[in-house]
Each structure stands twice: as structure tokens, then as C-alpha cells.
């Protein structure tokens, strides 16, 4: 049962989660979340996994130049084989017991970001389908208003069933279950999309190029307007006459045309 020592850190390629409003998935994006996953494993002499830890770090990318960086947060999980060859999994901690989940993405609540991260955890945990899942406890002081429904749904969507203390469903403890009973997502929600880091970088470069082009166009337009203003100030009468012509050219041309036609008509009658 003894492990062979501290296992190596196995990183996964970083990815970027593009978030749009949950109720308007075609709307402009709300945020981009940079996500990194790292796993460590300890094996016994036979090569079987004795301990495993998953760390998911996530950070909202700054959406304005010069903005102070957003903080980095973590989701954690672990697998531990027991002395009797049973096994236990925590979905919320690096330890088989205890743990908690904190999202802390102010202004982005309800857009399934936390669910996406927990889905990564569940997918990882199902590698050991017979392992017992450490029961999650919901505390009453964490429940307030609409947050109660959102918090409970956060876990229940993955097949976690709670025994609530009363009808308010503000507090309760998850029933016993095994990792194989967890239900990860079958489809990514419409308001979320995932990009490899390289693709996200390329997309950002395209957006920057478009912004630079727009800025250059605005600068050229500004330069032309400044030149026009300087010419108007140097020759105000000429500028005024030209403005009158631009505004009333159709009327003046029409009047002149009628005058010419009238003259021709008079000449024709005189003959």
C-alpha cells in the first residue's frame, strides 16, 4: 500500500474559457477565463495509483488596458486508496475529508463558469468509478435568496443527491455515492466556448489589429477635419460660399436650368 514518494506534477495544456451571457449566448462576450490543470500521482510498487491530486487554477483575463490583474483562484480534488483497498475521492479538497468550493468571479454569477470547472473535476474523478465520494455538506448561512437555488443546482446537475434538513433546502448533506455515479455534462452550454491558449492568443491579435486599423482610420479622419478647419479659419468667406454651394447645389442647379429653359422658350417664340 505504501507509495513510492511524491509524484510528478503533470500539467495539461492551458485553455481559455470564453463566457457570454447565459440567457443571450449570441451576445458579445462577458469575459475570458484562463484555466490551468495540474495533476500529481503517487503509485505503489506495483504501479497502482495510491494518491492523486488535481489542481485547477483559473483567472479572469483583464478586459481593459492597464487594469489591475484579477486574482487567481483554485478548484481542488483528490483520490486516496484506503488500507482495506477501498478508495475515497474529495471533489473539493486535496484531502479525503473536508474542503470547500469558492468561485469569487464578481459580476459573472449564473453564467455556468463554476459548473464548467466542476465538470472538469468530475471527469477526472470518474477515472476511479468505485471510489466513494466524500459527502458534500451545504450550510444554511451560505443560502440567501436566489443563491440557494443556484448553489443546490450547482451540485445536483451532476447527479449529487442531498438529504436536506427541511423544506427550505438551505442545509443538507449529500447521500453516499460512488464516482461512477457522477454525471458530467454531455454537451457544452451554448454560452460557453473553449479555445486552446494559442488560438485565444491568435484571436486577441486579430482583435488588436482591427482596433489598430480603426484607430488609424479615426486619426486620418481627425487629421482631415483639422485641415478643413484650418482652411476655413484662413479663408472664412470662401468656406462659407462652399458650404452654401454644398447645401443648396441641387436647388441652384435646378433654378439655373429652369432659367435657361425659359430663355430658350422666349427665343423660340420671338422667331
C-alpha positions as CSV (number, residue, x, y, z in Angstrom):
1,X,0.0,0.0,0.0
2,X,2.9,2.4,0.5
3,X,3.6,4.9,-2.2
4,X,6.9,5.3,-3.9
5,X,7.2,9.0,-2.9
6,X,5.9,12.3,-4.1
7,X,4.5,12.0,-7.7
8,X,5.5,14.3,-10.5
9,X,3.3,17.3,-11.5
10,X,1.5,16.5,-14.7
11,X,0.2,19.8,-16.3
12,X,-2.4,19.8,-19.0
13,X,-2.3,22.4,-21.8
14,X,-3.8,25.7,-20.7
15,X,-7.1,26.7,-22.2
16,X,-9.3,29.8,-22.3
17,X,-13.0,29.7,-21.5
18,X,-15.0,32.4,-23.4
19,X,-18.1,33.4,-21.5
20,X,-21.2,35.0,-22.9
21,X,-24.5,35.8,-21.1
22,X,-26.4,32.6,-20.1
23,X,-29.7,34.0,-21.5
24,X,-28.1,35.6,-24.6
25,X,-25.4,33.2,-25.9
26,X,-25.2,35.2,-29.2
27,X,-24.4,38.4,-27.3
28,X,-20.8,39.8,-27.1
29,X,-18.6,38.0,-24.6
30,X,-18.6,38.9,-21.0
31,X,-15.2,37.6,-20.0
32,X,-12.3,35.2,-20.8
33,X,-11.1,32.8,-18.1
34,X,-7.6,31.3,-18.3
35,X,-7.7,27.8,-16.9
36,X,-4.7,25.5,-16.0
37,X,-4.9,21.9,-14.7
38,X,-2.2,20.1,-12.9
39,X,-2.3,16.5,-11.6
40,X,0.1,14.7,-9.3
41,X,0.1,10.9,-8.6
42,X,1.8,8.5,-6.2
43,X,2.0,4.9,-7.1
44,X,2.8,1.7,-5.2
45,X,5.5,-0.8,-6.1
46,X,3.0,-2.5,-8.5
47,X,2.3,0.8,-10.3
48,X,-1.2,1.2,-9.0
49,X,-2.3,4.8,-8.0
50,X,-2.3,5.3,-4.2
51,X,-2.8,9.0,-4.1
52,X,-3.7,11.6,-6.8
53,X,-4.4,15.3,-6.6
54,X,-5.9,17.6,-9.1
55,X,-5.5,21.4,-9.0
56,X,-7.4,23.7,-11.4
57,X,-6.3,27.3,-11.3
58,X,-8.4,29.9,-13.0
59,X,-8.1,33.7,-13.5
60,X,-10.2,36.2,-15.3
61,X,-8.2,37.9,-18.0
62,X,-8.1,41.7,-17.9
63,X,-10.5,43.1,-20.5
64,X,-9.2,46.7,-20.3
65,X,-5.7,48.1,-20.9
66,X,-3.9,49.0,-17.7
67,X,-6.4,47.2,-15.5
68,X,-5.1,45.6,-12.3
69,X,-4.9,41.8,-12.8
70,X,-7.7,39.7,-11.5
71,X,-6.8,37.2,-8.7
72,X,-6.1,33.6,-9.3
73,X,-8.5,31.0,-7.7
74,X,-8.4,27.3,-7.4
75,X,-10.6,24.2,-7.5
76,X,-9.1,21.1,-5.9
77,X,-9.8,17.4,-5.8
78,X,-8.0,14.2,-4.6
79,X,-8.2,10.4,-4.7
80,X,-6.9,8.3,-1.9
81,X,-6.7,4.5,-1.7
82,X,-7.6,3.1,1.8
83,X,-5.9,0.5,3.8
84,X,-8.6,-2.1,3.0
85,X,-8.2,-1.4,-0.7
86,X,-11.2,0.8,-0.8
87,X,-10.9,4.3,-2.1
88,X,-12.2,7.8,-1.4
89,X,-12.5,10.9,-3.5
90,X,-12.9,14.5,-2.5
91,X,-14.4,16.8,-5.1
92,X,-13.5,20.0,-3.2
93,X,-10.1,19.4,-1.5
94,X,-6.6,17.9,-1.6
95,X,-7.6,15.8,1.4
96,X,-10.1,12.9,1.5
97,X,-12.2,14.8,4.1
98,X,-13.3,18.4,4.3
99,X,-12.9,21.0,1.6
100,X,-14.9,23.8,0.1
101,X,-15.7,25.5,-3.3
102,X,-15.2,29.2,-3.8
103,X,-15.7,30.8,-7.2
104,X,-15.4,34.5,-6.5
105,X,-15.9,35.9,-10.0
106,X,-17.9,39.0,-9.2
107,X,-20.4,40.1,-11.8
108,X,-20.3,36.7,-13.6
109,X,-22.5,34.7,-11.3
110,X,-25.0,32.4,-13.0
111,X,-23.1,32.0,-16.3
112,X,-22.0,28.4,-15.6
113,X,-18.3,29.1,-15.1
114,X,-18.3,27.2,-11.8
115,X,-20.2,24.4,-13.3
116,X,-17.6,24.2,-16.1
117,X,-14.8,23.9,-13.6
118,X,-16.7,21.3,-11.5
119,X,-17.3,19.3,-14.7
120,X,-13.6,19.1,-15.2
121,X,-13.2,17.8,-11.6
122,X,-16.0,15.2,-12.1
123,X,-14.5,14.0,-15.4
124,X,-11.2,13.5,-13.6
125,X,-12.8,11.7,-10.6
126,X,-14.6,9.1,-12.8
127,X,-11.2,7.5,-13.5
128,X,-11.9,5.6,-10.3
129,X,-15.6,4.7,-10.6
130,X,-15.7,2.5,-7.5
131,X,-14.2,5.2,-5.2
132,X,-16.6,6.6,-2.6
133,X,-17.3,10.3,-3.0
134,X,-16.7,12.4,0.1
135,X,-20.2,13.7,1.1
136,X,-20.6,17.5,0.4
137,X,-22.3,19.5,3.2
138,X,-24.5,22.5,2.4
139,X,-24.6,25.1,5.2
140,X,-27.6,27.3,6.0
141,X,-25.6,30.5,6.4
142,X,-24.4,30.1,2.7
143,X,-28.0,30.2,1.5
144,X,-29.7,33.5,0.7
145,X,-32.3,34.4,-1.9
146,X,-31.8,33.1,-5.4
147,X,-28.3,31.9,-4.4
148,X,-29.8,28.9,-2.6
149,X,-31.4,27.5,-5.8
150,X,-28.2,28.2,-7.8
151,X,-26.0,26.7,-5.2
152,X,-28.0,23.5,-4.9
153,X,-28.4,23.2,-8.7
154,X,-24.6,23.6,-9.0
155,X,-24.2,20.1,-7.4
156,X,-27.5,18.4,-8.3
157,X,-26.9,18.8,-12.0
158,X,-24.1,16.3,-11.7
159,X,-26.2,13.6,-10.0
160,X,-25.3,14.5,-6.4
161,X,-28.4,14.0,-4.2
162,X,-28.8,15.8,-0.9
163,X,-30.7,14.9,2.2
164,X,-32.0,18.4,3.2
165,X,-32.7,19.3,6.8
166,X,-36.0,21.0,5.9
167,X,-38.2,22.2,3.1
168,X,-36.2,25.4,2.7
169,X,-33.3,23.3,1.3
170,X,-30.9,25.7,2.8
171,X,-28.8,23.0,4.5
172,X,-28.2,19.3,3.9
173,X,-25.6,16.6,3.3
174,X,-25.1,14.6,0.1
175,X,-26.1,11.0,0.1
176,X,-23.4,8.3,-0.3
177,X,-22.4,7.6,-3.9
178,X,-19.5,6.4,-5.9
179,X,-17.6,8.3,-8.5
180,X,-19.1,6.2,-11.3
181,X,-22.5,7.6,-10.4
182,X,-21.4,11.2,-11.1
183,X,-22.9,12.6,-14.3
184,X,-20.6,15.0,-16.2
185,X,-22.0,17.2,-18.9
186,X,-22.8,15.6,-22.3
187,X,-22.7,19.0,-24.1
188,X,-21.1,22.3,-23.5
189,X,-23.7,25.1,-22.8
190,X,-24.3,27.5,-25.7
191,X,-22.9,30.5,-23.8
192,X,-19.5,28.9,-23.2
193,X,-16.8,28.1,-25.7
194,X,-13.3,26.7,-25.2
195,X,-10.1,27.8,-27.0
196,X,-6.6,26.5,-26.7
197,X,-4.3,29.2,-25.4
198,X,-2.6,29.6,-28.9
199,X,-6.0,30.0,-30.6
200,X,-7.1,32.6,-28.0
201,X,-3.9,34.5,-28.5
202,X,-4.3,34.5,-32.2
203,X,-7.9,35.8,-31.8
204,X,-6.7,38.5,-29.5
205,X,-4.1,39.5,-32.0
206,X,-6.8,39.8,-34.7
207,X,-8.9,41.9,-32.4
208,X,-5.9,44.2,-31.7
209,X,-5.2,44.5,-35.4
210,X,-8.8,45.5,-36.0
211,X,-8.6,48.1,-33.2
212,X,-5.4,49.5,-34.6
213,X,-6.9,49.8,-38.1
214,X,-10.0,51.5,-36.6
215,X,-7.7,53.9,-34.7
216,X,-5.7,54.7,-37.8
217,X,-8.9,55.4,-39.7
218,X,-10.1,57.7,-36.9
219,X,-6.7,59.5,-36.8
220,X,-6.8,60.1,-40.6
221,X,-10.4,61.4,-40.3
222,X,-9.3,63.7,-37.5
223,X,-6.4,65.0,-39.5
224,X,-8.6,65.8,-42.4
225,X,-11.1,67.6,-40.2
226,X,-8.3,69.6,-38.6
227,X,-7.0,70.6,-42.1
228,X,-10.5,71.6,-43.2
229,X,-10.9,73.7,-40.0
230,X,-7.6,75.5,-40.6
231,X,-8.6,76.3,-44.2
232,X,-11.9,77.6,-43.1
233,X,-10.3,79.9,-40.5
234,X,-7.8,81.2,-43.1
235,X,-10.5,81.8,-45.8
236,X,-13.8,82.2,-44.0
237,X,-15.7,83.7,-47.0
238,X,-14.6,81.0,-49.3
239,X,-15.5,78.4,-46.8
240,X,-19.0,79.9,-46.3
241,X,-19.6,80.1,-50.0
242,X,-18.6,76.5,-50.5
243,X,-20.9,75.4,-47.6
244,X,-23.8,77.2,-49.3
245,X,-23.0,75.5,-52.5
246,X,-22.8,72.0,-51.0
247,X,-26.1,72.5,-49.1
248,X,-28.1,74.2,-51.9
249,X,-26.4,73.0,-55.1
250,X,-29.4,70.9,-56.3
251,X,-31.7,73.9,-55.8
252,X,-29.3,76.3,-57.6
253,X,-28.7,73.9,-60.5
254,X,-32.4,73.4,-60.8
255,X,-33.1,77.1,-60.8
256,X,-30.4,77.8,-63.4
257,X,-31.8,75.0,-65.6
258,X,-35.3,76.5,-65.4
259,X,-33.9,79.9,-66.3
260,X,-32.1,78.5,-69.3
261,X,-35.2,76.6,-70.5
262,X,-37.3,79.8,-70.0
263,X,-34.9,81.8,-72.1
264,X,-34.9,79.2,-74.9
265,X,-38.7,79.2,-74.8
266,X,-38.8,83.0,-75.2
267,X,-36.3,82.9,-78.1
268,X,-38.3,80.3,-79.8
269,X,-41.5,82.4,-79.6
270,X,-39.7,85.5,-80.8
271,X,-38.7,83.7,-84.0
